[in-house]
Amino acid sequence: MPLPPDPSTARVAGPWVHRDVSANGIRLHVAESGEGPLVLLLHGFPEFWWSWRHQVVALADAGYRAVAVDLRGYGDSDKPPRGYDGFTLAGDVAGLVKALGAPRAHIVGHAWGGMLAWTVAAMHPRVVHSITTVSAPHPLALRRAIRRHPRGQGRASGHLFRFQLPVYPERWLTNDGGAAVERLLTSWGGPKWTVSPEFDEIVRRNRQAMLVPGVAHSALEYHRWAVRSQLRTDGRRFAEAIDRRLGVPVLQLHGGLDPVMLESTASDSGRWVGPGARYRCLPEVGHFPHQEAPNSTSRIITGFLASAQP
């Protein structure tokens, strides 16, 4: 049986610099390129920082300091046994902004990273210039859609509930060399992306990243807290903390064919944004716009950031 990959395999070579940053009591691995206003990129599931490789280059070329991070529990970042709740994760991001030496950052997040962007903007507004959420409705919009539309968003979010089981989901994610990761990428992505020349490399790298010891369990803890906390006091406190209209510019970017976070759910996030918020839907794109349509995504993001500069 082959040995599991070392966490350092997440440090994929490219036109960026890898380093470790201490924030909120843990060590976070980042890949960084460029100089200028800070743009912090937060990945989703089942990925790691490398999913932002196209945007790191595009943002650096556009005059920004692009920093893509392995979130707590992923890649070459620390994987502590606890801290996968919304409060702590938001503290990780706010602490990272400060540790990078910037008073504020533009925060860009995909899926779980996008919902974390919503959270940081509500809980730590002083460190946020703007947020861009990719395939990520506001967490309360998602909660409401699951409850109101069980055959729509509820069914699309079925994996959330399957991941509540102990032990089995970890085995499912890591069996057969992480084959489940390939199935998720294929079923959640748009049909043009899954037959693209780079898809094999994307699958290979993300399967390997999920096999790093501790990653599968950590990734699942995000899902477990999100569901279980709704029945506990901390879940109610979390909902109260983020149920506010944001005072920073917001861009929502969504794939029209996203089968996980439905476009109708994302567009229902308007009550939490201020005037001037932007919403863009990319047709023929699934759950991963930043990888499926990297040029369009980068162009939309850089255009928004230019307008959101203080």
C-alpha positions as CSV (number, residue, x, y, z in Angstrom):
1,M,0.0,0.0,0.0
2,P,1.6,3.3,-1.0
3,L,2.4,5.9,1.6
4,P,0.1,8.9,1.8
5,P,1.4,12.1,0.2
6,D,3.4,14.5,2.3
7,P,1.7,17.9,3.1
8,S,4.5,19.6,1.2
9,T,3.1,18.3,-2.1
10,A,0.6,21.1,-1.8
11,R,3.4,23.5,-2.6
12,V,3.0,23.3,-6.4
13,A,5.7,25.2,-8.2
14,G,4.8,28.2,-10.3
15,P,5.1,32.0,-10.7
16,W,4.4,32.5,-7.0
17,V,6.2,32.2,-3.7
18,H,5.3,29.7,-0.9
19,R,5.6,30.6,2.7
20,D,4.1,30.0,6.1
21,V,2.2,32.6,8.1
22,S,1.1,32.3,11.8
23,A,-2.4,33.6,12.4
24,N,-5.1,32.9,15.1
25,G,-2.8,30.4,16.8
26,I,-2.1,28.2,13.8
27,R,0.3,28.0,10.8
28,L,-1.2,28.7,7.4
29,H,0.5,27.9,4.1
30,V,0.1,30.6,1.4
31,A,1.1,31.1,-2.2
32,E,1.8,34.7,-3.1
33,S,2.5,36.8,-6.1
34,G,2.5,40.5,-7.0
35,E,2.6,43.8,-5.2
36,G,-0.2,46.2,-4.4
37,P,-3.5,46.0,-2.6
38,L,-4.0,42.7,-0.9
39,V,-6.4,40.2,-2.4
40,L,-6.9,37.1,-0.2
41,L,-8.2,34.0,-2.1
42,L,-10.1,31.3,-0.1
43,H,-10.7,27.9,-1.7
44,G,-13.6,25.6,-1.5
45,F,-14.2,21.8,-1.2
46,P,-12.8,19.4,-2.4
47,E,-9.9,21.6,-3.4
48,F,-6.9,23.5,-2.0
49,W,-5.1,26.8,-2.7
50,W,-4.0,25.7,-6.2
51,S,-7.6,26.1,-7.5
52,W,-6.8,29.8,-7.7
53,R,-3.6,29.5,-9.8
54,H,-5.1,31.4,-12.7
55,Q,-6.3,34.2,-10.6
56,V,-3.1,34.5,-8.6
57,V,-1.3,35.3,-11.9
58,A,-4.0,37.5,-13.3
59,L,-4.3,39.6,-10.2
60,A,-0.6,40.0,-9.9
61,D,-0.4,41.2,-13.5
62,A,-3.2,43.6,-12.7
63,G,-1.3,45.3,-9.9
64,Y,-2.5,43.4,-6.8
65,R,-0.8,41.3,-4.2
66,A,-2.5,38.0,-4.6
67,V,-2.4,35.5,-1.7
68,A,-4.0,32.1,-2.0
69,V,-4.2,30.2,1.3
70,D,-4.7,26.6,2.3
71,L,-7.5,27.0,4.8
72,R,-7.3,25.4,8.2
73,G,-7.1,21.6,7.8
74,Y,-6.1,21.6,4.1
75,G,-2.9,21.3,2.1
76,D,0.2,22.3,4.0
77,S,-1.6,24.3,6.6
78,D,-2.0,23.0,10.2
79,K,-4.8,20.5,10.8
80,P,-5.8,20.9,14.5
81,P,-8.5,18.7,15.9
82,R,-10.8,21.6,16.6
83,G,-11.7,25.1,15.2
84,Y,-13.8,24.3,12.2
85,D,-16.7,26.5,13.3
86,G,-17.6,29.7,11.6
87,F,-16.3,31.9,14.4
88,T,-12.8,30.4,14.5
89,L,-12.5,30.2,10.7
90,A,-13.4,33.8,10.4
91,G,-10.8,34.6,13.0
92,D,-8.2,32.7,10.9
93,V,-8.9,34.9,7.9
94,A,-9.0,38.2,9.9
95,G,-5.8,37.2,11.6
96,L,-4.2,36.3,8.3
97,V,-4.9,39.7,6.9
98,K,-3.1,41.3,9.8
99,A,-0.3,38.8,9.7
100,L,0.3,39.6,6.1
101,G,0.9,43.2,7.2
102,A,-2.2,44.8,5.5
103,P,-4.8,46.7,7.4
104,R,-7.5,45.5,5.0
105,A,-8.0,43.1,2.1
106,H,-10.2,42.3,-0.8
107,I,-11.5,38.8,0.1
108,V,-12.4,36.4,-2.7
109,G,-13.8,33.0,-1.8
110,H,-15.2,30.0,-3.6
111,A,-18.0,27.8,-2.1
112,W,-17.0,27.2,1.5
113,G,-14.4,30.0,1.1
114,G,-17.1,32.2,-0.3
115,M,-19.4,31.6,2.6
116,L,-16.4,32.3,4.8
117,A,-16.0,35.7,3.0
118,W,-19.6,36.6,3.8
119,T,-18.8,35.7,7.5
120,V,-15.6,37.7,7.8
121,A,-17.2,40.7,6.3
122,A,-20.0,40.6,8.9
123,M,-17.8,39.7,11.9
124,H,-14.6,41.5,11.1
125,P,-15.6,44.4,8.8
126,R,-12.5,46.5,9.7
127,V,-10.2,44.1,7.8
128,V,-12.3,43.9,4.6
129,H,-12.2,46.3,1.6
130,S,-14.6,44.1,-0.5
131,I,-15.8,40.6,-0.9
132,T,-16.2,38.5,-4.1
133,T,-18.1,35.2,-3.6
134,V,-17.9,32.5,-6.3
135,S,-20.5,29.8,-6.2
136,A,-21.4,30.9,-2.6
137,P,-24.8,32.2,-1.5
138,H,-25.0,33.9,1.8
139,P,-25.0,31.2,4.5
140,L,-28.4,32.3,5.7
141,A,-29.7,32.3,2.1
142,L,-28.5,28.7,1.8
143,R,-30.0,27.7,5.1
144,R,-33.4,29.2,4.1
145,A,-33.4,27.6,0.6
146,I,-32.7,24.1,2.0
147,R,-35.6,24.5,4.4
148,R,-38.0,26.0,1.9
149,H,-37.1,24.0,-1.1
150,P,-36.2,20.4,0.0
151,R,-36.5,19.1,-3.6
152,G,-34.4,21.9,-5.0
153,Q,-31.6,23.3,-2.9
154,G,-32.2,20.6,-0.2
155,R,-31.6,17.8,-2.7
156,A,-28.6,19.7,-4.2
157,S,-27.1,19.9,-0.7
158,G,-27.6,16.2,0.0
159,H,-23.9,15.6,0.6
160,L,-24.1,18.0,3.6
161,F,-26.3,15.5,5.4
162,R,-24.4,12.4,4.2
163,F,-21.2,13.8,5.6
164,Q,-22.7,13.9,9.2
165,L,-22.0,10.2,9.6
166,P,-18.9,9.2,11.6
167,V,-15.9,7.6,9.9
168,Y,-17.6,6.4,6.7
169,P,-17.3,9.8,4.8
170,E,-13.6,9.9,5.5
171,R,-13.2,6.5,4.1
172,W,-15.3,7.3,1.1
173,L,-13.2,10.4,0.3
174,T,-9.9,8.5,0.6
175,N,-10.7,5.1,-0.8
176,D,-9.2,4.0,-4.1
177,G,-6.7,6.9,-4.1
178,G,-9.3,9.6,-3.6
179,A,-11.6,8.5,-6.5
180,A,-14.5,10.2,-4.8
181,V,-12.8,13.5,-5.4
182,E,-12.8,12.9,-9.1
183,R,-16.5,12.0,-9.0
184,L,-17.3,15.2,-7.2
185,L,-15.4,17.4,-9.6
186,T,-16.9,15.6,-12.6
187,S,-20.5,15.7,-11.3
188,W,-20.3,19.3,-10.0
189,G,-18.4,20.8,-12.9
190,G,-19.8,21.9,-16.3
191,P,-19.7,19.5,-19.2
192,K,-17.2,21.5,-21.2
193,W,-14.7,21.6,-18.3
194,T,-14.7,17.9,-17.6
195,V,-13.5,17.1,-21.2
196,S,-10.9,20.0,-21.2
197,P,-7.2,19.2,-21.7
198,E,-6.3,20.3,-18.1
199,F,-9.0,18.3,-16.3
200,D,-6.8,15.3,-15.8
201,E,-4.2,17.3,-14.0
202,I,-6.9,19.0,-11.9
203,V,-8.2,15.6,-10.8
204,R,-4.8,14.2,-10.1
205,R,-3.7,17.2,-7.9
206,N,-7.0,17.3,-6.0
207,R,-7.1,13.6,-5.4
208,Q,-3.5,13.8,-4.0
209,A,-4.4,16.8,-1.8
210,M,-7.3,14.9,-0.2
211,L,-5.0,12.0,0.6
212,V,-2.7,14.2,2.8
213,P,-3.1,12.9,6.3
214,G,-5.8,14.7,8.2
215,V,-7.3,16.6,5.2
216,A,-10.4,14.4,4.6
217,H,-11.4,14.6,8.3
218,S,-10.8,18.3,8.5
219,A,-12.7,19.0,5.3
220,L,-15.7,17.1,6.7
221,E,-15.6,18.9,10.0
222,Y,-16.6,22.1,8.1
223,H,-19.8,20.4,6.9
224,R,-20.5,18.8,10.3
225,W,-20.3,22.0,12.2
226,A,-22.5,23.8,9.6
227,V,-25.3,21.3,10.1
228,R,-25.0,20.3,13.7
229,S,-24.6,23.8,15.0
230,Q,-28.1,24.8,13.9
231,L,-29.5,22.8,16.8
232,R,-27.1,24.4,19.3
233,T,-26.5,27.7,20.9
234,D,-23.4,28.5,18.9
235,G,-25.4,28.0,15.7
236,R,-27.9,30.6,16.8
237,R,-25.2,33.0,17.8
238,F,-23.5,32.5,14.5
239,A,-26.8,33.3,12.6
240,E,-27.3,36.4,14.6
241,A,-23.7,37.6,14.0
242,I,-23.9,37.3,10.2
243,D,-27.5,38.5,9.8
244,R,-26.6,42.0,8.8
245,R,-26.4,44.1,5.7
246,L,-22.8,44.5,4.6
247,G,-21.2,47.9,4.3
248,V,-18.5,46.8,1.8
249,P,-18.8,46.3,-1.9
250,V,-19.9,42.8,-2.9
251,L,-19.6,40.9,-6.1
252,Q,-21.4,37.6,-6.5
253,L,-20.2,35.3,-9.4
254,H,-22.1,32.1,-10.2
255,G,-22.2,29.4,-12.7
256,G,-25.5,28.9,-14.5
257,L,-25.2,25.1,-14.4
258,D,-24.1,24.8,-10.8
259,P,-25.8,21.7,-9.4
260,V,-24.6,22.2,-5.8
261,M,-25.3,25.8,-5.0
262,L,-28.3,26.6,-7.2
263,E,-28.3,29.9,-9.0
264,S,-31.7,30.7,-7.5
265,T,-30.2,30.4,-4.0
266,A,-27.3,32.6,-4.8
267,S,-29.5,35.3,-6.3
268,D,-31.6,35.3,-3.1
269,S,-28.7,36.8,-1.1
270,G,-29.7,40.4,-1.9
271,R,-31.0,41.3,1.6
272,W,-27.4,41.1,3.0
273,V,-25.7,43.4,0.5
274,G,-25.6,47.1,0.3
275,P,-26.3,49.4,-2.7
276,G,-24.1,48.9,-5.7
277,A,-23.6,45.2,-5.3
278,R,-23.0,43.2,-8.4
279,Y,-24.2,39.8,-9.5
280,R,-22.9,37.9,-12.5
281,C,-24.0,34.5,-13.8
282,L,-21.8,32.6,-16.3
283,P,-23.8,30.3,-18.6
284,E,-22.6,26.8,-19.4
285,V,-20.4,26.9,-16.2
286,G,-20.8,24.6,-13.2
287,H,-19.7,24.9,-9.6
288,F,-16.1,25.9,-10.4
289,P,-16.2,29.2,-12.4
290,H,-12.6,30.2,-11.4
291,Q,-11.3,26.9,-13.0
292,E,-13.9,26.3,-15.7
293,A,-13.8,29.9,-17.1
294,P,-10.6,31.3,-15.6
295,N,-10.2,34.2,-18.1
296,S,-13.7,35.4,-17.7
297,T,-13.6,35.0,-14.0
298,S,-10.3,36.8,-13.6
299,R,-11.5,39.7,-15.9
300,I,-14.7,40.1,-13.9
301,I,-12.9,40.1,-10.5
302,T,-10.2,42.5,-11.6
303,G,-12.8,44.9,-13.0
304,F,-14.8,44.8,-9.8
305,L,-11.7,45.3,-7.6
306,A,-10.7,48.4,-9.6
307,S,-14.1,49.9,-8.9
308,A,-14.0,48.9,-5.3
309,Q,-10.7,50.5,-4.5
310,P,-11.1,53.0,-1.6
